[in-house]
Amino acid sequence: MARVFNISINPSRLSIDHRALKIPQSFFKKFPESFFRLSFGARRSYIPLTIMATSLQSKFSKSANYIPDTQPAKEVLEIWRSADAVCFDVDSTVCLHEGIDELADFCGAGKAVSEWTTKAMSGSVPFEEALAARLSLFSPSLSQLQCFLDERPPRLSPGIAELINKLKTSNIDVYLISGGFRQMIKPVAVQLEIPLENIFANQLLFGSSGEFLGFDPTEFTSRSGGKAVAVQHIRKVHGYKSLIMIGDGATDLEARMPGGADLFICYGGVLLREAVAAKADWVVLSFEDLLTALK
């Protein structure tokens, strides 16, 4: 969700009402002009300026002073350009939102669930524990899920459709690997023309009357380390020589292990988690960087 900052400018002074947001004024100097959408209108000797910045507070998870190194090593670029398959996380990567948070908000439990999501993505609690805890806070029914899917279609990250299209036309297989739910990821796969059998995600379970029962514990991604197991499975079944994982969270980073992904690329265009970015092979803030590197 965009943050709104009201700013007044005169020829010699820039003042930002940042105190209510508890953001130091120096924080804004760290962002390039491309992060902002500006609108101007003349009034007296001042120019009112509204800056809309996409989730500025969430760009840095631990320290506003952290600036990621977005320049890949030569060997990293070579692997990226020679990949046989690319696996994408979905929430806060392919899509601009965290699916379970969106569903919880739709069902009236957004704030409590988003706090658990933060814990899960930082790796501070086992994923299966966080997933069960979040679902227990709102227990979505089948009818609620169907209404949600109708009223809140997926919001794709800028540039992701172009990147995936380029990968597919280059005969590079694309997979969606998520701790989210198949019912919510299927529309994303359909929109991006990714085969449904290339989805590895959780499954919500419902009773005969549409009541919530839980989630399928046999899915790879229903537990900690599940994405790594999914990637290992994909690689073993298809015999890929080079496979890459792209995502924003600790569960995505886990996929880079023996028999798993050759590279982990941290996508920070929605959320940049410092602890995850620090261990990535490559940090990108825009999918355009990945697309350009393929040319």
Phi, psi and omega in degrees: 000139182287146173262149180243129180235128178264127186230140173245139182233135164236176186302337186241358189209137174245122179239135181238129176278078185259353187295319181295333180272351180060038178244124179297144182300326180297338182301321186290337181289345183278352185257136176290162183299334182294345179286345191245151173246121188248144173225135185239152174201135185280138174203117184053222182266004181248156175245110176292135184227127176250124178253123176254113181240129183290107174047056181302318183296332184270357181295329181234120189278335185236322186214129178292347180273354183282123176241115183288152174272109184262009179265113183283152175289159182301317181293329177294316178298321180296318178293318179301318183283345182247014184294144174270331183210147176231128179254128181249134162294159182256300185291130181063018175228278175297321179250156183281352187235169169265113188305314182293326176294320179295316179296318179297319178298319178298326181267002175092017181229033187300311186296312182297321182288321181297329177295321177290326178297319178301317178297316182296316184286336178277349180082013184280344176224152177304140185299317183297327177293316181293323181294313180297319181296318181294315181295325181293341181285340181218348173039071185293138176274166179298321180293322177296318179298316181295320177295319178300312181297326179287321188268338181231080179294161182300143175249107185282146176292146179302131175088349185291321180297318179295318181295312181295322176298319179295318179298315182294319179290342176267012179062034175257123183287143183240135179232152172247120182237117190216148170276000176280200190244140182305319182301330182266339182269335179305315178299329178293314180297319179297316181297323182267002179057047175258131181305137182298332177289352177266012175264128172237107186204181179274165182231121174286141181247138181229152178278181183296337179260009179086008180283148181291132179247336182141210178225158184286113182283356181272350178292143180308315189273013179277358184216166179301139181079002184295324179293323177298317179295320179299315179296318177299319178298312180301315183293319181293316182294319186260348178067033180295139177278329183218124183224141185234141176249133178236128180187186185241350190244174180298327179291334176283320178300326180298338183292342178273088182212169180308127181082359181253226183283143176283329179225148167242119176256121180273120177264116183250020182288340177250305176228130176248107181265115187303316183296326179282314181300325183296337182254003183281158175281335182202135176247127177235144178254355180212140177291343176299327179298319180289321180295316180298323182291342178277343186280000000 
